[in-house]
């Protein structure tokens, strides 16, 4: 084999290995970029943390667990993690704004759990109203950042998240343990659906980065 042929063969091998390193083949035979896989995995982890630590807070708060403040702090940190995750695509200001809106979402949830625990229906209604207003703000903000995230689609997903979380808290307070477990399964599945929808939007908006 000539020197030129050897060089061409080596370039082809290296190029093929580089391409292989950048892609992943799924069980169904679909080839996707590793950066896309990494984004989807990270987004799913963040939203799994969101619902897991929300559940942890509900359990702690409704049982007067002395570790409740630490659980609340960890839950708030998750909102920072989600905001930081979008900064590479939308900038620091947008990431900080998302964190602020998500922290408001959690603060209202704290108010709602406390009101429900105290059987204060007026405060429950007030917290629920503020929670849905926050959901609308989140949907407006996100849809303004990415045209692949329609506002009404986001609003529907976020409102479903609120509904399920409210049902989870009620089941806990009413000691309906079978419902409590079933609802959390629904919450987790719905959170993963939201995570995938957010990832899909980012990948469509920034195809050159995946």
Residue pairs with C-beta under 8 A, 6 or more apart in sequence:
1 9
21 34
22 33
22 34
22 35
23 31
23 32
23 33
23 34
24 31
24 32
24 33
24 34
24 37
25 31
26 32
33 210
35 209
35 210
36 199
36 203
36 210
39 199
39 202
39 203
39 210
40 195
40 196
40 199
42 85
43 85
43 195
43 196
43 198
43 199
44 192
44 195
44 196
46 78
46 81
46 82
46 85
46 195
47 82
47 191
47 192
47 194
47 195
48 188
48 191
48 192
48 195
49 78
49 81
50 75
50 78
50 79
50 82
50 191
51 165
51 184
51 187
51 188
51 191
52 188
53 71
53 74
53 75
53 78
54 75
54 106
54 109
54 165
55 168
55 184
55 187
56 71
56 74
56 75
57 68
57 71
57 72
57 75
57 109
57 110
57 113
58 113
58 165
58 168
58 169
58 172
59 65
59 172
60 67
60 68
60 71
61 68
61 110
61 113
61 114
61 117
62 113
62 117
62 169
62 172
62 173
65 71
72 110
75 106
76 103
76 106
79 99
79 102
79 103
79 105
79 106
80 99
82 98
82 99
82 102
83 95
83 96
83 97
83 98
83 99
83 100
83 102
84 95
84 99
85 95
86 94
86 95
86 98
86 145
86 202
87 94
87 95
89 202
89 205
89 206
89 209
90 145
94 145
97 141
98 138
98 141
98 142
101 134
101 137
101 138
101 141
102 138
104 134
105 131
105 134
105 135
105 138
108 127
108 130
108 131
108 134
109 127
109 131
109 165
111 123
111 127
111 130
112 124
112 127
112 128
112 131
112 166
112 169
113 169
114 123
115 121
115 123
115 124
115 126
115 127
116 124
116 169
116 170
116 173
117 173
128 162
128 166
131 162
132 159
132 162
135 155
135 158
135 159
135 162
136 155
138 154
138 158
139 151
139 152
139 154
139 155
139 158
140 151
142 149
142 154
142 198
143 149
143 150
143 151
143 154
146 201
146 202
146 205
147 205
148 200
148 201
148 204
148 205
149 197
149 198
149 201
153 197
157 190
157 193
157 194
157 197
158 194
160 190
161 187
161 190
161 191
161 194
164 183
164 186
164 187
164 190
165 187
167 179
167 183
168 180
168 183
168 184
168 187
170 176
171 177
171 179
171 180
171 183
172 180
203 210
